[in-house]
Every structure is written in structure tokens, then in C-alpha cells.
Amino acid sequence: MATFNIQGKVVNKDTKLGVPMALVKAYEIDKVGAGYNTDLVVEGLTDLNGNFNLTFAWSYDISIPGNRPDIIFKATQKIDGVDKVIYNENPATETRWNIGDILSVTLEAENCISIMPTPTGRPYDTLFVFTRVGVIGVNNIHTTGAGASGYAYPDINPAAPNSREANSPFGSTLDIAGWFGQFTDTVRYKIQYSSDGINFSDIYDPLYNSYYEFSPDGGNWITVAMGPFTEGGQSNVYKMPYIEKPGQPWIFPDLIAKWDTTKVINGRVTLRIQGFRWNAAGTVLAPSVALFIDPSYGTLKLMLDNTPPVSKLNKIKHNSSDVNVCDIVDFISGDLSIEFEASDSNGHLREYVLNAMYGHNVVVSPVPANGTDNYSNHIGPTRHWNGGISTVNYASATYTAAKMPTCAYQFRLDVTKRTTNGYGLIYIGVEDTMHITLKRS
């Protein structure tokens, strides 16, 4: 009996930040004919920094060549109460054959929630500046200059590895962060949004934060409401961590709003800050006279889109005759065609793929022409890709019985948008499926 140890870290593919509380599963791979069998050998959760350490026993004699484990990884993370796959290796191309006693890996996950980097000291000035949305820094948002679009990752080169994320709009609940300089003379603030840049409305979503309370017997984290409050003649004002508990560690010292954007109409919005101080009597909140709004990053433009994409399989035909779900089709000759719609009315489509699956997670390969596409093929001045209706064809002469044997099949259309909540995509795996059985003899 041998013992193997796997040490590693799950990181966000784009930001390289650690991914906390992800369930990492290690599978042992056996090649069987043209396919693979997978057996779960160990699983475990990442810590708050994305690190994991897994150990498992192996009963084979590892002194015999080829008897060491062959390993692939899969990782999931609970997002909005649902376990979502954030990393999944292909046994055909990503198996680690005959691993050593200790294996070190870094798994680069997609569409995941990362840790939030902890900011350090307050700026020694009178400036206010927006800093990030989630983990996306304002330097990666098109928020300045003429024609600022409000998209994250603007105009990435189509040749870049992450180009399908280019021009990402924002949606769901956003963590908005910013810094008030030490000498702003500001004790309360409002954060407001506008769809036209002229008429502004208050954001009034609840905001909570936690500070660390020291004690000789061991400290504790205390959670407090930061707003919105009605105080000193002003409504919808929020408290500032370093004003409320100066010198205490705060979990999120720069978090100024958790904004539910589903209450807002889709489109580009502008965010701004208003700072307030108490009057001499300490009874009325008046506009801060010392607050300097950074001319470039003191306002924040964001493109919002909270509309899901369309993922719909319209019809299946065999040699021009309609096929109903659950039909048994004699696929001996001719074509099997599937008409489907992968679209987004707002032009923020990211990717789609139509797969034919059978047996135990076997995917028919290659995907036919028109069966998959992504935004990197459509980047242009409009920053839009709407998708549309397409048809794929499985020609019996090309997709022989060796590639598509007699079996029950699931045709699965998977559509993804580019909308992000600042940590990951919010419209991933929007699916539609149909099932039929194919007979090849």
C-alpha cells in the first residue's frame, strides 16, 4: 500500500487570485479502448486562500512500471447556492501519468468567486477615487475618456487567450469599492447612479461590514450595519469603517456599496459619491468642503445587463423529416440536422457549444461546423455579438458508427454571456436539451 500526496492551489484564471471553498476532486484514469474510465480517489476543500492538500492510499505495487496513479482534476464551487463546475480536465490531453509520491499543481479556474484582496493604508490626501468592482480594478474598466463604454476588459486583442471575456457588462449584485483620503473631512457619504449622467438616484441597498475587537482573552469579529441610514437631515447615507472604529482592522475597509443592479434598467450608468460632514453643532450633515473627486476615477461608468441569453433547440431532422424527442432513428444513411438558437438581444453573447452526448459522458467529436462559436471571433467596434439561429449537420458518412454508435443521445446546447458580477460570469451553462435514440445497423 502506497500513500500519495497532492498539494496545490485553485486560482482565478484571469486575476490569479485564490479561489476559496472550492471542492477539488482527483480522479484516477484508465484508458479503455477509445474512451476512459474515471474513479474518484480523493476530494477536499480549498482554504480561504485557495490552497488544498489531499492524501490517498494506493493498493497497486508501484515498483511495477505503469502501476502509479494517472490523475485528472475537477473542481466545483457553490455560487448562489448551486454547485458549479469551475475547473474540469480532459483525460485525453490533461492526464498526469504515473505521478510521483508528491504532486504539486495549480488549477486555473473559470467563472469562479475569488478572494478579495485586502487593501492597506488610507491615502494621505483629500481625494476620493473608485478602485474596483469585485476584483476587477477600475483600470480594467472602460470608464474614462470620450465614449467610455462601461465594459470590463475593453477591446482585448482577439488573439489573447481570454478574448472571449472582452467587453464584459456587469450584472447581479456588485461590490463597489473606493477610497476616501484621510483629510476629506467626510464622515458619511451617499453613492448615486444615473442613466443619463444628469439625473441621479440614491443607492439604498443594505451594506454590512465587520471589524476585529481586541481583548486579552482573545478577540472577535463584530458585524455591523453600515447603512443606509437617515441622519442629520440626509437620507440613504452610509458610515465609513475608519471613522466608526479608527485603528481597528476591518474585513473590507474599502467596500462602499453592495448594489443590486437587477433593480436598474439595462444600459450604461454613471456612479458618483457625495461626502458629508457634521456641522459645528453636530446635528446637521452638510456637504464636505475638503472632498476632492478625482477627475478620472471619481465617477464610475458601468454597462449593466441582467437579461439571460436564449438557449433553445428548435428541431431535429433526419433526411429532411422531423424527429420528435424520444424517437428511435435509423441513422444508417443521410444527415441528422439540428436547428438551434444561441442568441442575446443585448449583444453580450460570450460562447455557445452544441454537443451530442451518449453513454457515460462520451461527447461526439469533432463538433460539426456551426456547432460552437465564441466572442473572440466577433470582436468589433460595436462591442456586440448577438448570435442567432444556426444548423449543424451530422453526416452519416462522416459520423460513422465508430463515432456515433447505437445508443441514446442527448443533444445539449450550452450558452454563456459575458456579464460579470466582478468575480465571475453570472450567465453560464444556460442549457437546452433534447433526447433521441440512434440505431446504426
Legacy VTK file of the C-alpha trace (Angstrom):
# vtk DataFile Version 3.0
C-alpha trace
ASCII
DATASET POLYDATA
POINTS 441 float
0.000 0.000 0.000
1.467 3.354 -1.076
0.422 6.831 0.005
0.288 9.788 -2.375
0.059 13.468 -1.506
-1.345 16.203 -3.758
-0.546 19.795 -2.834
-1.979 22.641 -4.831
-3.903 25.835 -5.252
-7.004 26.836 -7.198
-6.678 30.322 -8.693
-8.858 32.526 -10.877
-7.583 32.124 -14.437
-7.866 35.856 -15.176
-6.881 37.520 -11.893
-4.628 34.765 -10.427
-6.321 35.309 -7.057
-7.013 32.282 -4.851
-10.430 30.577 -5.021
-11.754 29.762 -1.535
-14.039 26.873 -0.517
-13.781 25.071 -3.857
-14.288 21.297 -3.799
-11.311 19.697 -5.579
-11.757 16.116 -6.803
-8.891 13.919 -8.048
-9.776 11.042 -10.376
-7.675 8.062 -11.455
-7.873 7.448 -15.199
-7.932 4.127 -17.049
-7.860 4.110 -20.841
-10.455 1.698 -22.227
-10.485 1.437 -25.999
-11.248 4.888 -27.407
-12.596 6.134 -24.077
-11.635 6.494 -20.431
-12.904 5.249 -17.093
-12.623 7.602 -14.116
-12.571 6.688 -10.419
-12.672 9.271 -7.640
-9.680 8.691 -5.330
-9.784 11.762 -3.070
-11.530 15.088 -2.635
-11.247 18.112 -0.373
-11.998 21.822 0.034
-9.617 24.698 -0.610
-8.912 27.066 2.280
-9.663 30.793 2.259
-6.582 31.408 0.103
-7.384 28.671 -2.431
-4.827 26.124 -1.127
-5.569 22.413 -0.753
-3.730 19.301 0.473
-5.045 15.839 -0.427
-3.732 12.396 0.565
-4.885 8.998 -0.660
-3.787 5.358 -0.410
-2.921 3.247 -3.466
-3.053 -0.565 -3.349
-1.083 -1.377 -6.504
2.607 -2.322 -6.499
4.203 0.942 -7.581
7.536 -0.766 -8.256
5.995 -2.195 -11.430
6.163 0.333 -14.315
2.781 1.831 -15.112
1.204 0.985 -11.748
1.344 4.505 -10.339
-1.872 6.578 -10.440
-2.852 8.562 -13.522
-4.665 11.653 -12.268
-7.001 14.383 -13.551
-8.800 17.087 -11.551
-12.247 18.613 -11.371
-13.300 21.498 -9.109
-16.679 22.929 -8.157
-17.687 25.954 -6.101
-21.035 26.790 -4.517
-22.214 30.021 -6.180
-25.621 31.448 -5.271
-26.458 28.144 -3.576
-25.622 25.997 -6.620
-22.539 23.789 -7.075
-20.976 24.942 -10.336
-18.079 23.378 -12.213
-15.193 25.865 -12.336
-12.421 23.521 -13.499
-12.620 20.253 -15.443
-9.704 18.447 -17.093
-9.887 16.372 -20.265
-8.439 12.881 -19.736
-7.333 12.691 -23.363
-5.000 15.696 -23.111
-4.527 16.652 -19.450
-3.933 13.399 -17.554
-0.848 13.335 -15.291
0.509 9.858 -15.972
2.358 7.825 -13.298
2.528 10.612 -10.718
5.250 10.837 -8.105
4.728 10.372 -4.377
4.087 14.107 -4.063
2.292 16.072 -6.789
2.136 19.871 -6.835
-0.433 21.553 -9.097
-2.005 24.924 -9.801
-5.539 24.734 -11.222
-6.669 27.829 -13.127
-10.446 28.028 -12.710
-13.009 29.986 -14.715
-16.349 31.566 -13.748
-15.493 31.379 -10.053
-15.542 33.574 -6.953
-12.062 34.660 -5.857
-10.784 36.041 -2.591
-10.976 39.798 -2.234
-7.537 41.397 -1.848
-7.204 43.330 1.400
-6.276 46.983 0.850
-3.734 48.592 3.153
-3.444 52.147 4.439
-5.754 55.038 3.686
-4.421 57.574 1.172
-2.737 60.573 2.831
-4.732 63.215 0.945
-8.231 64.632 0.374
-9.027 62.505 -2.646
-11.910 60.164 -3.391
-11.351 57.530 -6.051
-13.244 54.397 -7.127
-10.875 51.426 -7.024
-12.625 48.236 -8.111
-15.853 46.339 -8.786
-15.494 42.945 -7.131
-11.916 42.062 -8.028
-11.918 43.986 -11.314
-9.818 47.117 -10.926
-11.096 50.336 -12.478
-8.002 50.270 -14.688
-9.648 47.273 -16.401
-12.974 49.076 -16.914
-13.587 51.448 -19.835
-14.748 54.282 -17.594
-12.666 57.268 -18.735
-12.333 59.304 -21.903
-14.707 60.133 -24.714
-17.131 57.344 -25.487
-16.407 55.426 -22.265
-18.455 52.251 -22.634
-18.501 50.955 -19.047
-17.348 47.471 -20.104
-14.787 45.434 -18.194
-11.708 44.271 -20.123
-12.356 46.617 -23.058
-11.190 45.718 -26.548
-8.950 42.775 -25.726
-6.978 41.639 -28.753
-8.888 38.756 -30.394
-5.681 36.719 -30.291
-5.446 36.945 -26.491
-6.284 33.755 -24.545
-9.126 35.431 -22.631
-10.558 37.406 -25.543
-13.998 35.847 -25.186
-14.287 37.856 -21.922
-13.608 41.165 -23.699
-16.155 43.955 -23.259
-17.945 42.321 -20.329
-21.001 44.127 -18.935
-21.882 43.967 -15.237
-24.895 42.445 -13.502
-26.387 40.939 -10.337
-25.128 42.390 -7.014
-21.882 44.354 -7.325
-19.325 45.055 -4.609
-18.296 48.666 -5.268
-15.063 49.800 -3.635
-13.379 53.186 -3.264
-11.038 55.189 -1.031
-11.589 58.414 0.862
-8.337 60.234 1.657
-7.530 60.835 5.324
-8.209 64.584 5.090
-11.538 64.571 3.235
-13.414 65.866 6.293
-16.054 63.243 5.445
-17.967 61.160 7.996
-20.928 59.976 5.886
-21.444 59.500 2.162
-24.068 58.790 -0.458
-23.451 56.735 -3.562
-25.694 57.550 -6.505
-26.315 56.342 -10.040
-27.670 57.903 -13.219
-28.696 56.506 -16.587
-28.354 59.855 -18.370
-25.477 61.447 -16.433
-27.782 64.257 -15.301
-30.485 62.908 -13.019
-29.052 60.883 -10.119
-30.785 58.497 -7.687
-29.504 57.157 -4.362
-28.331 53.588 -3.974
-30.002 52.246 -0.841
-29.135 48.542 -0.681
-28.113 47.305 2.799
-24.372 47.231 3.494
-22.692 45.273 6.294
-19.072 45.079 7.375
-17.079 43.508 10.228
-14.281 44.800 12.431
-11.978 42.941 14.819
-12.443 43.708 18.509
-9.306 43.020 20.537
-9.497 41.611 24.077
-6.994 39.992 26.460
-8.963 36.738 26.290
-8.978 36.591 22.521
-10.656 38.901 20.044
-13.731 38.527 17.915
-15.156 39.774 14.622
-18.147 42.082 15.107
-20.605 42.546 12.213
-22.311 45.933 11.983
-24.739 47.663 9.626
-23.049 50.437 7.634
-26.237 51.815 6.094
-28.321 53.153 4.621
-29.394 55.487 7.451
-31.334 58.717 7.753
-29.192 61.122 9.794
-28.686 64.855 10.089
-31.318 65.684 7.524
-29.882 63.320 4.880
-31.401 60.009 3.740
-29.592 56.936 2.404
-26.216 57.800 3.916
-23.573 55.225 4.810
-20.944 55.068 7.540
-17.206 54.789 6.883
-15.240 51.980 8.603
-12.233 54.058 9.641
-14.490 56.810 11.044
-16.633 54.418 13.077
-13.777 52.331 14.512
-10.471 54.071 13.788
-7.452 51.845 14.162
-9.489 48.619 14.139
-8.978 46.019 11.393
-11.950 45.817 9.022
-12.649 42.890 6.725
-13.499 45.228 3.839
-12.026 48.670 4.615
-12.747 49.982 1.106
-16.197 48.461 0.443
-18.668 51.318 -0.061
-21.729 49.593 -1.589
-23.300 46.238 -2.393
-25.503 47.306 -5.283
-28.334 45.129 -6.560
-28.316 46.114 -10.239
-31.338 43.957 -11.080
-33.444 46.920 -9.877
-31.979 49.091 -12.645
-32.743 49.190 -16.360
-30.079 47.615 -18.578
-27.630 50.032 -20.127
-24.751 52.308 -19.220
-24.912 54.059 -15.843
-22.689 56.552 -14.043
-21.886 56.236 -10.324
-20.807 59.140 -8.148
-20.063 59.892 -4.483
-21.326 62.670 -2.252
-19.435 63.245 1.004
-20.908 64.836 4.153
-19.590 66.219 7.449
-21.347 67.272 10.673
-21.919 70.979 11.252
-20.363 72.717 14.245
-23.257 71.686 16.473
-23.002 68.072 15.343
-26.647 67.954 14.335
-26.762 68.503 10.561
-24.896 66.720 7.778
-23.534 69.231 5.269
-21.556 68.635 2.040
-17.871 68.081 2.732
-15.757 71.086 1.730
-12.484 69.125 1.686
-13.501 66.219 -0.536
-11.706 66.253 -3.882
-13.276 63.992 -6.528
-10.635 62.521 -8.798
-11.318 63.874 -12.309
-10.752 60.495 -13.964
-11.808 57.858 -11.426
-14.033 59.803 -9.027
-17.013 58.752 -11.111
-17.521 55.273 -12.484
-19.282 54.242 -15.701
-20.620 50.694 -15.858
-22.546 48.852 -18.556
-25.342 46.813 -16.930
-27.048 43.753 -18.395
-29.244 41.465 -16.300
-31.032 39.667 -19.133
-30.280 35.952 -19.681
-29.358 34.688 -23.144
-31.553 32.484 -25.319
-30.625 28.792 -25.424
-33.131 26.807 -27.483
-33.080 23.664 -29.595
-35.745 24.248 -32.224
-35.952 20.976 -34.145
-34.166 17.825 -35.238
-34.487 16.405 -38.743
-33.314 13.194 -40.337
-33.108 13.380 -44.123
-35.482 16.388 -44.056
-38.089 14.581 -41.921
-38.915 15.903 -38.454
-37.681 13.891 -35.475
-39.574 14.084 -32.201
-37.974 13.803 -28.787
-37.573 10.196 -27.629
-37.853 8.897 -31.230
-35.712 5.955 -32.339
-33.972 6.966 -35.573
-32.463 4.522 -38.095
-29.340 6.591 -38.751
-27.905 4.365 -41.487
-27.608 6.979 -44.218
-28.136 10.669 -44.879
-27.870 13.571 -42.452
-29.061 14.301 -38.959
-29.542 18.061 -38.590
-30.302 20.180 -35.517
-31.588 23.737 -35.736
-30.946 25.821 -32.627
-30.857 29.384 -31.339
-27.989 30.779 -29.264
-28.550 34.499 -29.005
-28.579 37.588 -26.830
-30.726 40.586 -27.650
-28.262 42.943 -25.922
-25.304 41.703 -27.948
-23.349 40.320 -24.999
-23.068 36.691 -26.071
-19.817 35.060 -24.949
-19.885 31.492 -26.235
-22.059 28.577 -27.231
-21.479 24.910 -27.956
-23.878 22.193 -29.115
-22.673 18.753 -28.035
-24.015 15.295 -28.797
-23.510 13.012 -25.785
-24.115 9.322 -25.221
-23.161 6.521 -22.855
-21.177 7.595 -19.801
-20.377 11.245 -20.555
-18.964 10.478 -24.005
-19.003 13.549 -26.258
-19.130 13.140 -30.030
-16.029 14.682 -31.584
-15.384 16.801 -33.508
-18.261 19.242 -33.043
-19.755 19.891 -36.514
-19.416 23.211 -38.316
-21.554 25.932 -36.674
-21.758 23.820 -33.511
-19.587 26.165 -31.464
-18.508 29.806 -31.564
-17.275 32.497 -29.180
-16.896 36.263 -28.926
-13.221 36.287 -29.897
-14.401 35.693 -33.478
-16.733 38.712 -33.393
-14.876 41.500 -31.555
-15.533 44.781 -33.342
-16.268 48.486 -32.891
-19.838 47.874 -31.652
-18.626 45.501 -28.910
-21.732 43.427 -29.674
-22.315 39.843 -30.751
-25.965 38.814 -30.833
-25.622 35.267 -32.159
-28.743 33.854 -33.824
-30.229 30.716 -35.353
-27.865 28.074 -36.738
-27.979 24.495 -38.003
-25.487 21.681 -37.525
-25.354 18.522 -39.621
-24.137 15.083 -38.644
-23.493 13.328 -41.973
-23.687 9.559 -41.555
-20.682 9.130 -43.851
-18.540 11.342 -41.601
-20.016 10.470 -38.230
-19.784 6.726 -38.633
-20.962 4.081 -36.178
-17.491 4.191 -34.624
-18.006 7.863 -33.735
-21.756 7.708 -33.075
-22.709 4.125 -32.143
-26.169 2.824 -31.426
-27.195 4.477 -28.164
-29.492 7.006 -26.527
-28.246 10.551 -27.261
-28.575 13.876 -25.547
-28.112 16.984 -27.678
-27.070 19.720 -25.249
-26.867 23.405 -26.144
-24.792 25.403 -23.640
-24.887 29.223 -23.936
-22.860 31.762 -21.919
-22.976 35.564 -21.699
-20.126 37.924 -20.871
-21.996 39.521 -17.938
-19.866 39.524 -14.764
-20.578 40.351 -11.116
-16.957 41.384 -10.662
-15.864 37.900 -9.592
-17.127 35.655 -12.369
-19.751 35.213 -15.061
-23.379 35.098 -13.914
-24.931 33.524 -17.030
-23.026 30.299 -17.569
-24.394 26.944 -18.551
-27.750 28.236 -19.814
-28.829 24.947 -21.384
-31.468 23.319 -23.523
-31.502 19.579 -24.247
-33.247 17.054 -26.479
-33.021 13.252 -26.347
-33.377 10.670 -29.116
-32.017 7.191 -29.814
-29.875 6.402 -32.870
-29.684 2.933 -34.479
-26.647 2.406 -36.685
-27.415 -1.057 -38.065
LINES 1 442
441 0 1 2 3 4 5 6 7 8 9 10 11 12 13 14 15 16 17 18 19 20 21 22 23 24 25 26 27 28 29 30 31 32 33 34 35 36 37 38 39 40 41 42 43 44 45 46 47 48 49 50 51 52 53 54 55 56 57 58 59 60 61 62 63 64 65 66 67 68 69 70 71 72 73 74 75 76 77 78 79 80 81 82 83 84 85 86 87 88 89 90 91 92 93 94 95 96 97 98 99 100 101 102 103 104 105 106 107 108 109 110 111 112 113 114 115 116 117 118 119 120 121 122 123 124 125 126 127 128 129 130 131 132 133 134 135 136 137 138 139 140 141 142 143 144 145 146 147 148 149 150 151 152 153 154 155 156 157 158 159 160 161 162 163 164 165 166 167 168 169 170 171 172 173 174 175 176 177 178 179 180 181 182 183 184 185 186 187 188 189 190 191 192 193 194 195 196 197 198 199 200 201 202 203 204 205 206 207 208 209 210 211 212 213 214 215 216 217 218 219 220 221 222 223 224 225 226 227 228 229 230 231 232 233 234 235 236 237 238 239 240 241 242 243 244 245 246 247 248 249 250 251 252 253 254 255 256 257 258 259 260 261 262 263 264 265 266 267 268 269 270 271 272 273 274 275 276 277 278 279 280 281 282 283 284 285 286 287 288 289 290 291 292 293 294 295 296 297 298 299 300 301 302 303 304 305 306 307 308 309 310 311 312 313 314 315 316 317 318 319 320 321 322 323 324 325 326 327 328 329 330 331 332 333 334 335 336 337 338 339 340 341 342 343 344 345 346 347 348 349 350 351 352 353 354 355 356 357 358 359 360 361 362 363 364 365 366 367 368 369 370 371 372 373 374 375 376 377 378 379 380 381 382 383 384 385 386 387 388 389 390 391 392 393 394 395 396 397 398 399 400 401 402 403 404 405 406 407 408 409 410 411 412 413 414 415 416 417 418 419 420 421 422 423 424 425 426 427 428 429 430 431 432 433 434 435 436 437 438 439 440
